[in-house]
Amino acid sequence: MEAGASFFDSAEPIQPFDPIILAGDPTWRQFVIPDARAVRAPRGEPDDLVWAGAADIARWHAAGRIDTAAVIRAFLDHAAAAPSVINAFVTETLAHADLAGEPDGRLAGVPVGLKDAIDAARVPSMCSSPVFKDRIPDEDAPAWGRLRKAGALLAGKTGMPQFSGAMSTNEFNGPVVNPWTLQHDSGGSSSGSGAAVAAGLCTIALGTDTGGSVRIPAACCGVVGFKPTFGTVSTDGVFPMSPSLDQVGPIARSVRDCALAVDLMTGSQLERAALSGEGADLRGLRVGVPRSWLPVLQPAVSAAFEEALSQLEELGAEVFDVDLPEMEGLIEVNRTFAHGEQARIHDPLRMLPGYSDGLRKYTDRGRPVTVARYRTAQRERIELTRRAGEVWRQADVLAWPTLAYTAPPVGATEVVVGDTRYPAATQMVYMNAALNVTGWPAISVPCGFDHQGLPIGLQVTAPPARDDLVCFVAAAYEGATEHHTVRPPWAR
């Protein structure tokens, strides 16, 4: 194979990447999370199941105050009253749940949505595309299987752009619209998962994140989206976009529920960190802000972000600017991997029935990626991640807006920020894609609204394997604000 040959036509191996091994034994700051507070009793009553937290539903279930039939009835009644235009699900399964015996576990009776790229046994898994319209897997993806074994109920398969993308548009199933206005995009590619949680159609939903596709819809829809450290959640049974970057992560209405979902998928103890953060102060925490890298922000986003930083300072954190010149290079590496690997993966699919010209144009973006460029990108990933990691000698966490703007109208191809027009999809991933390359954990939490009532997200990231610190800080911020408690106008 010549060095200039297309990676699309090559058998170039996808090299494994482990951000924890790459970190070695760094002399980073080590912020110590205080011991978890006592587990609180469920807030509210079981008559508000649709908006309750996962831990609360499970505890009510374990105490015998509710049963599975009551949960299903509450969510189905709510779904019947919700605007159908949201279009969050491509396959709905909650009405067909097995009621022979009550589930047991930490998610007993909790409805969970599943992005249509993640396999559930005997349920269509189509990647929201006619290419896979007849695909029904025999086994659960491990990520979903572990939640199911913990008692979760499958609410359904959530919509997405065909085979993933930054926006919610889908020429086959139609767009997933934002529950807050019903005229705006819900963010991709885990658009249905973000919209379903925000609309109260399920309590938790799993998505996939290659350049921000869990965090972006979370920010657009006013919920929490968590991308754990790369490699910690299995991607087996998940149709890939880019194996070098793909991650599975939860979307929920609280940091605690996201942490609980990751605990069950990985065996970690992040819920304890989230519980520690609820009501905690942040004295001793150093929060770095990479202002020199950030693009121009919409005024509402800038104002909400500055207010969020002030809130972190009020909680006791020290907030200061840091320099991250590696971010632009990391974004370009993400583009090389995502486009090149997707093109190769789609090679055997291009001639199948239902593979549209629009989808072909989208996946053809990777055809110009050469073997030489791909190999260079692998080396750049390691070097740029090492250099970017030097910031952890100064800061415990980093913070910036999840998006530079709020959700654009459905079908928009451009957004205006300041006096400049940007491609909407490109600008959506800009604030997120670098963290898929470094593999660092990251979370998006609600931090405000613009004049249209559209949500704004705050993103927090930390060193690899410090998922506990991400959850602790995000939960502390969440506990000091009320943005995450606001419901879409039609649901109030």
VMD Tcl script that draws the C-alpha trace (Angstrom):
set ca {
  {0.00 0.00 0.00}
  {1.48 3.34 -1.04}
  {1.83 6.01 1.60}
  {-0.55 8.28 -0.30}
  {-3.22 5.62 -0.72}
  {-6.65 6.16 0.78}
  {-7.16 4.81 4.28}
  {-10.65 3.93 3.01}
  {-9.13 1.23 0.80}
  {-6.59 -0.04 3.30}
  {-6.60 -2.61 6.08}
  {-4.75 -0.22 8.39}
  {-5.28 -1.48 11.95}
  {-7.03 0.70 14.49}
  {-4.52 0.97 17.32}
  {-5.82 0.67 20.90}
  {-5.51 3.76 23.07}
  {-5.55 3.78 26.86}
  {-5.49 7.26 28.42}
  {-4.78 5.83 31.87}
  {-1.69 3.90 30.73}
  {-0.57 6.92 28.69}
  {-0.72 9.07 31.81}
  {1.85 6.79 33.49}
  {2.67 8.13 36.95}
  {2.10 11.86 36.49}
  {2.77 14.38 39.21}
  {-0.72 15.80 38.89}
  {-2.74 17.50 41.59}
  {-4.82 15.02 43.58}
  {-7.96 16.63 44.95}
  {-9.44 14.41 47.66}
  {-13.20 13.95 47.61}
  {-14.78 13.97 51.08}
  {-16.68 10.94 52.33}
  {-20.15 10.42 50.92}
  {-23.00 11.90 52.87}
  {-25.80 9.69 54.11}
  {-28.10 8.53 51.33}
  {-31.11 10.81 51.37}
  {-34.70 9.61 51.36}
  {-36.54 9.96 48.03}
  {-37.82 13.47 47.35}
  {-41.51 13.84 46.57}
  {-44.07 11.08 46.35}
  {-44.53 8.10 44.01}
  {-47.35 9.97 42.24}
  {-44.65 11.98 40.40}
  {-42.85 8.99 38.88}
  {-42.20 10.53 35.47}
  {-39.96 13.26 36.89}
  {-38.47 11.28 39.77}
  {-34.85 10.18 39.93}
  {-33.78 6.63 39.14}
  {-32.58 5.97 42.69}
  {-35.90 7.20 44.07}
  {-37.97 4.98 41.77}
  {-35.86 1.95 42.70}
  {-36.17 2.67 46.43}
  {-39.94 3.14 46.21}
  {-40.07 -0.12 44.29}
  {-37.95 -1.96 46.86}
  {-40.16 -0.63 49.67}
  {-43.26 -1.94 47.94}
  {-44.75 1.53 47.47}
  {-44.97 1.05 43.69}
  {-44.85 -1.87 41.28}
  {-43.74 -2.17 37.67}
  {-47.27 -1.84 36.35}
  {-47.65 1.53 38.09}
  {-44.39 2.80 36.58}
  {-45.36 1.68 33.09}
  {-48.83 3.20 33.40}
  {-47.42 6.56 34.56}
  {-44.91 6.79 31.72}
  {-47.35 5.63 29.03}
  {-49.97 8.14 30.19}
  {-47.37 10.89 30.13}
  {-46.15 9.87 26.67}
  {-49.70 9.99 25.35}
  {-49.99 13.60 26.53}
  {-46.53 14.71 25.32}
  {-46.18 16.41 21.91}
  {-45.74 13.66 19.32}
  {-43.57 15.97 17.22}
  {-40.67 15.35 19.64}
  {-40.19 12.00 17.87}
  {-37.75 10.70 20.49}
  {-38.28 6.97 19.88}
  {-38.00 4.89 16.73}
  {-39.12 1.73 18.55}
  {-41.26 1.82 21.70}
  {-41.16 -1.19 24.00}
  {-42.38 -0.10 27.44}
  {-45.98 -1.19 26.80}
  {-44.71 -4.71 26.09}
  {-42.63 -5.10 29.26}
  {-42.81 -8.47 30.97}
  {-44.93 -8.12 34.11}
  {-44.43 -11.71 35.25}
  {-42.56 -11.02 38.47}
  {-41.10 -7.79 39.82}
  {-37.54 -6.80 38.87}
  {-34.91 -6.51 41.56}
  {-31.83 -4.31 41.67}
  {-30.60 -0.73 41.88}
  {-32.62 0.23 38.78}
  {-35.70 -1.84 39.58}
  {-38.64 -0.44 37.61}
  {-36.64 2.42 36.06}
  {-37.45 3.09 32.35}
  {-34.27 3.41 30.28}
  {-34.02 4.52 26.66}
  {-31.39 3.06 24.36}
  {-29.85 4.79 21.36}
  {-30.71 2.87 18.22}
  {-27.03 2.00 17.65}
  {-26.91 -0.04 20.91}
  {-28.15 -3.62 20.75}
  {-31.02 -4.98 22.84}
  {-31.87 -8.64 22.33}
  {-34.89 -9.30 20.13}
  {-35.50 -5.58 19.57}
  {-34.77 -3.85 16.22}
  {-31.40 -2.09 16.22}
  {-31.42 -0.05 13.02}
  {-29.11 2.92 13.57}
  {-32.29 4.76 12.49}
  {-31.58 3.79 8.89}
  {-33.48 1.75 6.28}
  {-30.17 -0.01 5.59}
  {-30.67 -1.94 8.85}
  {-34.47 -1.96 8.92}
  {-34.58 -5.74 9.35}
  {-31.72 -6.04 11.85}
  {-32.76 -7.67 15.15}
  {-29.83 -8.76 17.37}
  {-29.91 -11.91 19.48}
  {-27.96 -10.50 22.43}
  {-27.84 -7.38 24.55}
  {-24.89 -5.03 24.29}
  {-23.05 -5.47 27.62}
  {-23.71 -1.84 28.58}
  {-27.47 -2.35 28.31}
  {-27.36 -5.92 29.61}
  {-25.89 -4.78 32.93}
  {-28.60 -2.16 33.38}
  {-31.28 -4.69 32.51}
  {-29.88 -7.13 35.08}
  {-30.13 -4.30 37.63}
  {-33.90 -4.20 37.02}
  {-34.15 -1.49 34.33}
  {-37.10 -1.53 31.94}
  {-36.44 -0.87 28.26}
  {-38.51 2.17 27.31}
  {-37.51 1.86 23.66}
  {-34.85 2.61 21.07}
  {-34.20 6.32 20.69}
  {-33.82 8.19 17.42}
  {-30.58 9.41 15.91}
  {-29.33 10.67 12.57}
  {-28.57 7.72 10.31}
  {-25.35 6.11 11.60}
  {-24.65 9.16 13.84}
  {-23.94 12.85 13.23}
  {-23.83 16.15 15.12}
  {-27.41 17.23 14.34}
  {-30.77 15.50 14.84}
  {-31.90 15.44 11.20}
  {-32.85 12.09 9.65}
  {-34.26 11.76 6.13}
  {-35.70 8.34 7.01}
  {-37.35 8.88 10.42}
  {-37.56 12.67 10.53}
  {-35.82 14.92 13.06}
  {-35.93 14.59 16.84}
  {-37.05 18.03 17.95}
  {-36.12 19.88 21.11}
  {-38.70 19.41 23.91}
  {-38.21 23.01 25.04}
  {-39.51 24.80 21.94}
  {-40.57 22.08 19.45}
  {-38.96 24.12 16.66}
  {-35.29 23.65 17.50}
  {-32.74 20.88 17.08}
  {-32.16 18.46 19.94}
  {-28.47 17.93 19.13}
  {-26.84 14.79 17.82}
  {-26.12 12.15 17.50}
  {-27.81 10.81 20.65}
  {-30.68 13.18 19.89}
  {-33.52 10.84 20.84}
  {-31.85 9.96 24.14}
  {-31.48 13.61 25.13}
  {-35.01 14.52 24.07}
  {-36.59 11.46 25.72}
  {-35.05 12.26 29.11}
  {-35.83 15.97 28.86}
  {-39.45 15.21 27.92}
  {-39.94 12.76 30.79}
  {-40.37 9.79 28.46}
  {-37.72 7.80 30.33}
  {-35.55 8.36 33.40}
  {-32.13 7.50 31.94}
  {-31.03 6.94 28.35}
  {-27.79 5.61 26.91}
  {-26.08 7.33 24.02}
  {-22.78 7.16 22.21}
  {-20.18 9.92 22.07}
  {-17.57 10.22 19.30}
  {-17.18 13.99 19.15}
  {-19.64 15.08 21.84}
  {-22.75 13.11 20.95}
  {-23.81 12.51 24.57}
  {-22.85 15.95 25.86}
  {-24.27 17.93 22.90}
  {-27.89 16.68 23.14}
  {-27.69 16.97 26.92}
  {-26.76 20.65 26.61}
  {-29.37 21.30 23.91}
  {-32.12 19.60 25.93}
  {-31.31 20.85 29.44}
  {-30.26 17.55 31.00}
  {-27.03 15.89 32.17}
  {-24.78 13.96 29.78}
  {-21.73 12.04 31.01}
  {-18.84 10.70 28.92}
  {-16.72 8.47 31.20}
  {-12.99 7.88 30.75}
  {-12.35 6.26 27.38}
  {-12.45 2.48 27.49}
  {-14.24 2.09 30.82}
  {-17.70 1.30 29.38}
  {-17.87 -1.55 26.87}
  {-18.72 -0.65 23.28}
  {-19.37 -4.27 22.31}
  {-22.77 -4.60 20.70}
  {-22.69 -0.96 19.60}
  {-22.53 -0.17 15.89}
  {-19.34 1.87 15.54}
  {-18.77 5.24 14.00}
  {-15.08 5.46 14.94}
  {-13.70 2.75 17.25}
  {-10.73 4.96 18.16}
  {-13.10 7.51 19.67}
  {-16.49 5.92 20.40}
  {-17.77 5.87 23.96}
  {-21.05 4.87 25.61}
  {-22.45 7.25 28.20}
  {-25.69 8.01 30.07}
  {-28.05 10.96 29.82}
  {-30.28 11.71 32.82}
  {-31.81 14.60 34.73}
  {-29.25 14.47 37.55}
  {-25.56 13.84 38.02}
  {-26.38 11.13 40.53}
  {-28.44 9.13 38.03}
  {-25.68 9.37 35.42}
  {-23.13 8.23 38.00}
  {-25.36 5.33 39.08}
  {-25.73 4.15 35.48}
  {-21.96 4.15 34.96}
  {-21.45 2.31 38.25}
  {-23.71 -0.47 37.06}
  {-22.02 -0.66 33.67}
  {-18.46 -0.65 35.04}
  {-18.45 -1.67 38.70}
  {-17.18 1.75 39.79}
  {-18.44 3.84 42.74}
  {-19.22 7.18 41.14}
  {-22.62 7.54 42.80}
  {-20.77 7.96 46.10}
  {-18.83 10.87 44.61}
  {-22.05 12.46 43.34}
  {-23.67 12.06 46.75}
  {-20.59 13.65 48.34}
  {-20.98 16.59 46.00}
  {-24.61 17.29 46.84}
  {-24.50 20.27 49.18}
  {-20.69 20.18 49.46}
  {-18.37 23.15 49.28}
  {-15.45 23.17 46.85}
  {-12.73 24.68 49.00}
  {-9.30 23.65 47.74}
  {-10.54 22.89 44.22}
  {-8.74 24.61 41.31}
  {-10.86 25.15 38.18}
  {-9.01 25.98 34.98}
  {-10.73 27.89 32.15}
  {-9.10 27.68 28.67}
  {-10.38 31.09 27.52}
  {-7.78 31.60 24.79}
  {-9.06 28.50 22.98}
  {-12.77 29.22 23.29}
  {-14.57 30.66 20.25}
  {-16.87 33.66 20.35}
  {-19.89 32.72 22.47}
  {-23.49 33.76 22.04}
  {-24.20 36.48 24.63}
  {-26.64 34.28 26.58}
  {-24.11 31.43 26.67}
  {-21.32 33.77 27.78}
  {-23.49 35.23 30.55}
  {-24.61 31.81 31.81}
  {-21.03 30.53 31.75}
  {-19.68 33.48 33.74}
  {-22.50 33.05 36.24}
  {-21.62 29.35 36.56}
  {-17.98 30.24 37.25}
  {-19.11 32.72 39.90}
  {-21.22 29.98 41.47}
  {-18.20 27.66 41.61}
  {-16.26 30.44 43.31}
  {-19.07 30.96 45.81}
  {-18.79 27.26 46.61}
  {-15.13 27.83 47.46}
  {-13.34 26.88 44.23}
  {-10.46 28.89 42.82}
  {-11.16 29.76 39.17}
  {-8.33 30.88 36.88}
  {-7.35 30.90 33.19}
  {-5.18 28.18 31.67}
  {-3.58 27.76 28.26}
  {-4.42 24.74 26.08}
  {-2.83 25.29 22.66}
  {-3.16 21.57 21.86}
  {-6.95 21.75 21.48}
  {-6.97 22.71 17.80}
  {-4.64 19.83 16.97}
  {-6.74 17.39 18.99}
  {-9.86 18.48 17.09}
  {-8.13 17.80 13.79}
  {-7.05 14.34 15.01}
  {-10.67 13.64 15.94}
  {-11.75 14.60 12.42}
  {-9.17 12.29 10.86}
  {-10.19 9.29 12.97}
  {-13.93 9.89 12.78}
  {-14.08 10.44 9.03}
  {-11.47 7.86 8.03}
  {-12.74 5.03 10.22}
  {-16.38 5.69 9.38}
  {-15.61 5.52 5.67}
  {-13.88 2.16 6.07}
  {-16.67 0.75 8.26}
  {-19.29 1.74 5.68}
  {-17.43 0.18 2.75}
  {-19.54 -3.03 2.78}
  {-22.78 -1.10 3.38}
  {-22.74 1.31 0.47}
  {-24.42 -0.98 -2.03}
  {-27.16 -2.20 0.31}
  {-30.80 -1.22 -0.31}
  {-31.72 2.01 1.43}
  {-28.23 3.52 1.41}
  {-29.17 7.01 0.24}
  {-27.17 9.57 -1.70}
  {-27.24 11.84 1.36}
  {-25.81 9.13 3.58}
  {-23.19 8.28 0.97}
  {-22.10 11.91 0.78}
  {-21.85 12.03 4.57}
  {-19.70 8.90 4.91}
  {-17.58 9.76 1.85}
  {-15.94 12.51 3.89}
  {-13.33 9.99 4.97}
  {-12.27 8.82 1.52}
  {-9.44 11.40 1.20}
  {-7.84 10.23 4.48}
  {-4.58 8.54 3.54}
  {-2.73 5.78 5.33}
  {0.12 8.21 5.99}
  {-2.23 10.80 7.49}
  {-3.90 8.18 9.67}
  {-0.58 6.93 11.04}
  {0.49 10.49 11.73}
  {-2.77 11.14 13.56}
  {-2.12 8.15 15.82}
  {1.25 9.60 16.82}
  {-0.22 13.09 17.21}
  {-2.91 11.74 19.53}
  {-0.32 10.45 21.97}
  {1.91 13.53 21.85}
  {-0.90 16.09 22.00}
  {-2.63 14.24 24.85}
  {0.62 14.17 26.84}
  {1.17 17.88 26.29}
  {-2.43 18.79 27.10}
  {-2.16 16.70 30.28}
  {0.41 19.13 31.66}
  {-2.56 21.33 32.59}
  {-3.36 18.88 35.40}
  {-0.27 20.09 37.28}
  {-2.14 23.40 37.71}
  {-5.84 22.53 37.75}
  {-8.01 19.81 39.26}
  {-10.76 20.23 36.67}
  {-11.38 22.33 33.57}
  {-14.64 24.09 32.75}
  {-16.08 25.67 29.61}
  {-19.49 25.86 27.87}
  {-20.61 22.63 26.22}
  {-21.70 24.62 23.15}
  {-20.95 28.16 21.97}
  {-24.65 28.69 21.19}
  {-28.05 27.27 22.07}
  {-29.85 24.74 19.88}
  {-30.37 26.02 16.31}
  {-33.71 25.63 14.50}
  {-34.50 22.21 13.07}
  {-32.85 21.85 9.67}
  {-30.43 24.77 10.16}
  {-27.09 24.25 8.46}
  {-25.46 27.40 9.84}
  {-25.38 29.28 13.12}
  {-24.45 32.91 13.71}
  {-22.12 33.64 16.61}
  {-21.07 37.26 16.88}
  {-20.71 38.53 13.34}
  {-19.66 35.19 11.88}
  {-21.58 32.34 10.29}
  {-20.41 28.81 11.09}
  {-21.48 25.37 9.84}
  {-23.82 24.22 12.61}
  {-22.59 20.62 12.82}
  {-18.90 21.60 12.80}
  {-19.37 24.19 15.52}
  {-21.34 21.74 17.67}
  {-18.46 19.29 17.94}
  {-15.80 22.02 18.25}
  {-16.21 22.36 22.01}
  {-16.31 18.61 22.60}
  {-14.29 16.60 20.09}
  {-10.86 17.06 21.69}
  {-11.97 15.16 24.80}
  {-12.73 12.05 22.76}
  {-9.12 12.12 21.57}
  {-7.60 12.59 25.04}
  {-10.11 10.15 26.54}
  {-10.65 12.37 29.58}
  {-14.00 12.06 31.40}
  {-16.43 14.94 30.82}
  {-19.93 15.90 31.87}
  {-22.43 18.51 30.69}
  {-24.82 19.96 33.28}
  {-27.55 22.58 32.80}
  {-26.41 26.11 33.68}
  {-29.12 28.40 32.36}
  {-31.42 29.40 29.50}
  {-31.44 31.94 26.68}
  {-34.25 34.42 25.88}
  {-36.12 31.72 23.94}
  {-36.06 29.38 26.92}
  {-33.45 27.12 25.31}
  {-31.04 25.40 27.72}
  {-27.32 26.10 28.10}
  {-24.75 23.54 29.27}
  {-21.63 23.78 31.43}
  {-18.93 21.20 30.68}
  {-16.51 19.89 33.32}
  {-13.58 17.59 32.56}
  {-10.83 16.02 34.68}
  {-7.77 13.78 34.27}
  {-8.27 10.19 33.06}
  {-9.78 7.89 35.72}
  {-10.94 10.91 37.76}
  {-14.56 10.32 36.80}
  {-15.31 10.60 40.51}
  {-14.03 14.17 40.55}
  {-16.14 15.09 37.52}
  {-19.24 13.74 39.27}
  {-18.37 15.41 42.58}
  {-17.87 18.88 41.08}
  {-20.88 18.63 38.77}
  {-23.11 17.46 41.63}
  {-21.91 20.31 43.86}
  {-22.75 22.84 41.16}
  {-26.07 21.14 40.43}
  {-27.00 21.17 44.10}
  {-26.37 24.92 44.33}
  {-28.60 25.77 41.35}
  {-32.08 24.92 40.10}
  {-31.56 24.78 36.32}
  {-31.89 20.98 36.27}
  {-35.28 21.09 38.01}
  {-37.03 23.17 35.34}
  {-39.36 21.28 32.99}
  {-40.25 22.13 29.37}
  {-43.13 24.62 29.15}
  {-45.72 22.09 27.95}
  {-44.92 19.79 30.91}
  {-45.35 22.32 33.73}
}
mol new
graphics top color blue
foreach p $ca { graphics top sphere $p radius 0.5 }
foreach p [lrange $ca 0 end-1] q [lrange $ca 1 end] { graphics top cylinder $p $q radius 0.2 }
display resetview
